[in-house]
Amino acid sequence: MNRKTRALLLNMLVLPGLGQLYLGRKVVGIVLIMIINLLLLLALFMLLRGASPLIAAKVSSGGISTEEIVTALDSVAGFGKALLAAVVAVWVFAIFDILKSRDEA
């Protein structure tokens, strides 16, 4: 297995940007990893923002049903879809960036 194939597998299966780091393209790799981490942190923040009123209301009264969680998260569903699309776009960019790289060794 050559270096480009390993880099492609790292990008596809582990973390976008890791393949670029493996090939020595440090700036691109670090930027991609930072973007992915920021998008995931933003998704976690939005998830907590959507569910926190429900959690706060139910702390003393007992359990939370699945339907209540889904209803509470409806307010941030559109933003969640946009974040998912951004993560997929960065992931696809990282894969195509490896494919177009000239490193064949």
Residue frames as a rotation matrix with the C-alpha (Angstrom) as fourth column:
MET 1
0.587 0.810 0.000 0.00
0.810 -0.587 0.000 0.00
0.000 0.000 -1.000 0.00
ASN 2
-0.305 -0.741 0.598 1.51
0.713 -0.594 -0.373 3.32
0.631 0.313 0.710 -1.03
ARG 3
-0.863 -0.142 -0.485 1.55
0.464 -0.604 -0.648 6.55
-0.201 -0.784 0.587 0.99
LYS 4
-0.804 0.595 -0.006 -1.29
-0.528 -0.708 0.469 8.15
0.275 0.380 0.883 -0.96
THR 5
-0.115 0.770 -0.628 -3.58
0.022 0.634 0.773 5.17
0.993 0.075 -0.090 -0.30
ARG 6
-0.387 -0.089 -0.918 -2.74
0.879 0.265 -0.397 5.24
0.278 -0.960 -0.024 3.42
ALA 7
-0.979 0.012 -0.204 -3.40
0.051 -0.952 -0.303 8.99
-0.197 -0.307 0.931 3.52
LEU 8
-0.539 0.831 -0.138 -6.72
-0.502 -0.185 0.845 8.46
0.677 0.525 0.517 1.75
LEU 9
-0.043 0.501 -0.864 -7.74
0.488 0.765 0.419 5.78
0.872 -0.404 -0.277 4.25
LEU 10
-0.706 -0.254 -0.661 -6.75
0.706 -0.322 -0.631 8.03
-0.053 -0.912 0.406 7.17
ASN 11
-0.926 0.375 -0.042 -8.96
-0.377 -0.916 0.136 10.81
0.013 0.142 0.990 5.74
MET 12
-0.318 0.861 -0.398 -11.88
-0.427 0.245 0.870 8.51
0.847 0.446 0.290 5.02
LEU 13
0.208 0.421 -0.883 -11.91
0.368 0.802 0.470 6.36
0.906 -0.423 0.012 8.15
VAL 14
-0.271 -0.393 -0.879 -10.23
0.954 0.012 -0.299 8.29
0.128 -0.919 0.372 10.95
LEU 15
0.279 0.291 -0.915 -10.28
0.510 -0.852 -0.116 12.09
-0.814 -0.434 -0.386 10.63
PRO 16
0.754 -0.012 0.657 -10.35
0.603 -0.384 -0.699 14.49
0.261 0.923 -0.282 7.69
GLY 17
0.773 -0.560 0.297 -6.98
-0.554 -0.825 -0.112 16.24
0.307 -0.078 -0.948 7.57
LEU 18
0.555 -0.577 0.600 -5.01
-0.343 0.498 0.796 13.36
-0.758 -0.647 0.079 9.04
GLY 19
0.620 -0.294 0.728 -4.06
0.708 0.609 -0.357 12.15
-0.339 0.736 0.586 5.58
GLN 20
0.789 -0.345 0.508 -2.69
0.060 -0.780 -0.623 15.57
0.611 0.522 -0.595 4.70
LEU 21
0.625 -0.586 0.516 -0.58
-0.756 -0.288 0.588 15.51
-0.196 -0.757 -0.623 7.86
TYR 22
0.578 -0.375 0.725 0.65
0.167 0.924 0.344 12.03
-0.799 -0.078 0.597 6.93
LEU 23
0.612 -0.317 0.725 1.77
0.781 0.101 -0.616 13.34
0.122 0.943 0.309 3.54
GLY 24
-0.392 -0.843 -0.369 3.58
0.892 -0.446 0.072 16.28
-0.225 -0.301 0.927 5.18
ARG 25
-0.415 0.349 0.840 1.04
0.347 -0.793 0.500 18.94
0.841 0.499 0.208 4.19
LYS 26
-0.695 -0.008 -0.719 0.87
0.717 0.067 -0.694 20.32
0.053 -0.998 -0.041 7.71
VAL 27
-0.922 0.336 -0.190 -0.99
-0.288 -0.927 -0.242 23.59
-0.257 -0.168 0.952 7.12
VAL 28
-0.380 0.818 -0.431 -3.84
-0.654 0.092 0.751 22.01
0.654 0.567 0.500 5.15
GLY 29
-0.322 0.215 -0.922 -4.08
0.405 0.911 0.071 19.09
0.856 -0.351 -0.380 7.58
ILE 30
-0.830 -0.032 -0.556 -4.19
0.543 -0.268 -0.795 21.29
-0.124 -0.963 0.240 10.67
VAL 31
-0.805 0.573 -0.153 -6.77
-0.589 -0.803 0.089 23.64
-0.071 0.162 0.984 9.10
LEU 32
-0.267 0.728 -0.631 -9.02
-0.390 0.517 0.762 20.71
0.881 0.450 0.146 8.14
ILE 33
-0.429 0.059 -0.901 -8.76
0.689 0.667 -0.284 19.16
0.584 -0.743 -0.327 11.60
MET 34
-0.941 0.078 -0.330 -9.54
0.178 -0.716 -0.675 22.51
-0.289 -0.693 0.660 13.22
ILE 35
-0.619 0.756 -0.213 -12.57
-0.727 -0.448 0.520 23.05
0.298 0.477 0.827 10.98
ILE 36
-0.188 0.544 -0.818 -13.94
0.051 0.837 0.545 19.56
0.981 0.060 -0.185 11.71
ASN 37
-0.614 -0.092 -0.784 -13.41
0.753 0.228 -0.617 20.02
0.236 -0.969 -0.071 15.46
LEU 38
-0.944 0.283 -0.170 -15.10
-0.209 -0.911 -0.354 23.42
-0.255 -0.299 0.920 15.43
LEU 39
-0.410 0.830 -0.379 -18.08
-0.647 0.029 0.762 22.05
0.643 0.557 0.525 13.51
LEU 40
-0.206 0.306 -0.930 -18.44
0.431 0.881 0.195 19.14
0.879 -0.360 -0.313 15.93
LEU 41
-0.820 -0.103 -0.563 -18.21
0.564 -0.312 -0.764 21.45
-0.097 -0.945 0.314 18.95
LEU 42
-0.817 0.566 -0.109 -20.81
-0.577 -0.804 0.146 23.73
-0.005 0.182 0.983 17.40
ALA 43
-0.233 0.738 -0.634 -23.08
-0.273 0.576 0.771 20.72
0.933 0.352 0.067 16.82
LEU 44
-0.429 0.020 -0.903 -22.69
0.760 0.549 -0.348 19.68
0.489 -0.836 -0.251 20.46
PHE 45
-0.961 0.066 -0.270 -23.46
0.101 -0.823 -0.560 23.22
-0.259 -0.565 0.784 21.61
MET 46
-0.580 0.788 -0.207 -26.60
-0.730 -0.390 0.561 23.37
0.361 0.477 0.801 19.47
LEU 47
-0.223 0.472 -0.853 -27.72
0.194 0.879 0.435 19.96
0.955 -0.068 -0.288 20.71
LEU 48
-0.619 -0.066 -0.783 -27.32
0.781 0.057 -0.622 21.05
0.086 -0.996 0.017 24.32
ARG 49
-0.951 0.277 -0.139 -29.01
-0.260 -0.957 -0.128 24.37
-0.169 -0.086 0.982 23.58
GLY 50
-0.398 0.842 -0.365 -32.02
-0.568 0.086 0.819 22.61
0.721 0.533 0.443 22.13
ALA 51
0.023 0.397 -0.917 -32.32
0.363 0.852 0.378 20.00
0.932 -0.341 -0.125 24.88
SER 52
-0.852 -0.503 -0.147 -31.39
0.293 -0.225 -0.929 22.09
0.434 -0.835 0.339 27.93
PRO 53
-0.510 0.708 0.488 -34.87
-0.804 -0.594 0.020 23.57
0.304 -0.382 0.873 28.58
LEU 54
0.442 0.681 -0.584 -36.34
-0.445 0.732 0.517 20.08
0.779 0.031 0.626 28.59
ILE 55
-0.146 -0.596 -0.790 -33.60
0.504 0.643 -0.577 18.71
0.852 -0.482 0.206 30.84
ALA 56
-0.921 -0.208 0.330 -33.99
-0.123 -0.648 -0.751 21.62
0.370 -0.732 0.571 33.26
ALA 57
-0.166 0.950 0.266 -37.75
-0.904 -0.254 0.344 21.14
0.394 -0.184 0.901 33.43
LYS 58
0.615 0.467 -0.635 -37.52
-0.328 0.884 0.333 17.39
0.717 0.003 0.697 34.00
VAL 59
-0.461 -0.887 -0.034 -34.67
-0.323 0.203 -0.924 17.26
0.827 -0.415 -0.380 36.54
SER 60
-0.780 0.147 0.609 -36.99
-0.614 0.012 -0.789 17.13
-0.123 -0.989 0.081 39.52
SER 61
0.134 0.989 0.069 -39.99
-0.940 0.149 -0.308 15.41
-0.315 -0.023 0.949 37.98
GLY 62
0.410 0.022 0.912 -38.41
-0.079 0.997 0.011 12.22
-0.909 -0.077 0.411 36.66
GLY 63
-0.322 -0.619 0.716 -37.47
0.542 0.499 0.676 10.66
-0.776 0.606 0.175 33.34
ILE 64
-0.158 0.168 -0.973 -37.50
-0.687 -0.726 -0.013 12.09
-0.709 0.667 0.230 29.85
SER 65
0.466 0.377 0.801 -39.10
0.268 0.802 -0.534 10.21
-0.843 0.463 0.272 26.99
THR 66
-0.509 -0.666 0.546 -37.64
0.678 0.081 0.731 9.91
-0.531 0.742 0.410 23.53
GLU 67
0.142 0.667 0.731 -40.56
0.938 -0.326 0.116 11.80
0.316 0.670 -0.672 22.03
GLU 68
0.877 0.170 -0.450 -39.94
0.367 -0.841 0.398 14.75
-0.311 -0.514 -0.800 24.35
ILE 69
-0.056 -0.975 -0.217 -36.28
0.266 -0.224 0.938 14.90
-0.962 -0.005 0.272 23.34
VAL 70
-0.491 -0.085 0.867 -37.16
0.862 0.100 0.498 14.79
-0.129 0.991 0.024 19.63
THR 71
0.552 0.778 0.301 -39.72
0.790 -0.603 0.109 17.55
0.266 0.178 -0.947 20.09
ALA 72
0.705 -0.346 -0.619 -37.24
0.230 -0.714 0.661 19.69
-0.671 -0.608 -0.424 22.02
LEU 73
-0.338 -0.939 0.071 -34.60
0.317 -0.042 0.948 19.28
-0.886 0.342 0.311 19.30
ASP 74
0.261 0.522 0.812 -36.99
0.949 0.018 -0.316 20.27
-0.180 0.852 -0.491 16.49
SER 75
0.910 0.135 -0.392 -36.07
0.134 -0.991 -0.030 23.92
-0.393 -0.025 -0.919 17.08
VAL 76
0.174 -0.927 -0.331 -32.44
-0.651 -0.360 0.668 23.29
-0.739 0.100 -0.667 16.09
ALA 77
0.380 0.029 0.925 -33.05
0.365 0.914 -0.178 20.61
-0.850 0.405 0.337 13.43
GLY 78
0.973 0.022 0.232 -32.43
0.225 -0.341 -0.913 22.91
0.059 0.940 -0.336 10.46
PHE 79
0.549 -0.825 0.131 -29.16
-0.834 -0.552 0.021 24.15
0.055 -0.121 -0.991 11.88
GLY 80
0.165 -0.453 0.876 -28.17
-0.392 0.785 0.480 20.56
-0.905 -0.423 -0.048 12.64
LYS 81
0.701 0.149 0.697 -28.74
0.522 0.560 -0.644 19.58
-0.486 0.815 0.315 9.02
ALA 82
0.911 -0.403 0.090 -26.62
-0.244 -0.702 -0.668 22.51
0.332 0.587 -0.738 7.88
LEU 83
0.289 -0.834 0.471 -23.83
-0.883 -0.042 0.467 21.46
-0.370 -0.551 -0.748 10.23
LEU 84
0.310 -0.120 0.943 -24.00
0.099 0.991 0.093 17.89
-0.946 0.064 0.319 8.97
ALA 85
0.919 0.048 0.391 -23.77
0.393 -0.035 -0.919 19.16
-0.030 0.998 -0.051 5.39
ALA 86
0.698 -0.706 0.117 -20.71
-0.683 -0.706 -0.188 21.25
0.215 0.052 -0.975 6.34
VAL 87
0.159 -0.637 0.755 -18.99
-0.595 0.548 0.588 18.26
-0.788 -0.542 -0.292 7.95
VAL 88
0.519 0.093 0.850 -19.68
0.475 0.795 -0.377 16.12
-0.710 0.600 0.369 4.87
ALA 89
0.978 -0.158 0.138 -18.38
0.030 -0.548 -0.836 18.90
0.208 0.821 -0.532 2.60
VAL 90
0.399 -0.882 0.252 -15.12
-0.908 -0.342 0.243 19.17
-0.128 -0.326 -0.937 4.55
TRP 91
0.167 -0.284 0.944 -14.77
-0.208 0.926 0.315 15.38
-0.964 -0.249 0.096 4.56
VAL 92
0.761 0.171 0.626 -15.30
0.536 0.378 -0.755 15.18
-0.366 0.910 0.197 0.78
PHE 93
0.868 -0.497 0.009 -12.87
-0.430 -0.758 -0.490 18.06
0.250 0.422 -0.872 0.22
ALA 94
0.224 -0.821 0.525 -10.22
-0.799 0.153 0.581 16.27
-0.558 -0.550 -0.622 2.29
ILE 95
0.301 -0.059 0.952 -10.66
0.270 0.963 -0.025 13.10
-0.915 0.264 0.306 0.23
PHE 96
0.886 0.067 0.458 -10.50
0.463 -0.135 -0.876 14.91
0.003 0.989 -0.150 -3.11
ASP 97
0.734 -0.677 0.050 -7.51
-0.679 -0.731 0.070 16.92
-0.011 -0.085 -0.996 -1.91
ILE 98
0.037 -0.699 0.714 -5.61
-0.391 0.648 0.654 13.67
-0.920 -0.304 -0.249 -1.32
LEU 99
0.465 0.208 0.860 -6.73
0.571 0.672 -0.472 12.27
-0.677 0.710 0.194 -4.67
LYS 100
0.953 -0.081 0.293 -5.46
0.199 -0.561 -0.803 15.34
0.230 0.824 -0.518 -6.56
SER 101
0.625 -0.780 0.018 -2.17
-0.511 -0.392 0.765 15.50
-0.590 -0.488 -0.644 -4.65
ARG 102
0.577 -0.486 -0.656 0.97
-0.682 0.156 -0.715 14.62
0.450 0.860 -0.241 -6.56
ASP 103
-0.248 -0.688 0.682 2.46
-0.936 0.350 0.013 12.42
-0.248 -0.635 -0.732 -3.85
GLU 104
0.559 0.422 -0.714 2.70
-0.671 0.736 -0.091 8.93
0.487 0.530 0.694 -5.36
ALA 105
-0.448 -0.866 -0.221 5.43
-0.543 0.460 -0.703 7.44
0.710 -0.195 -0.676 -3.16
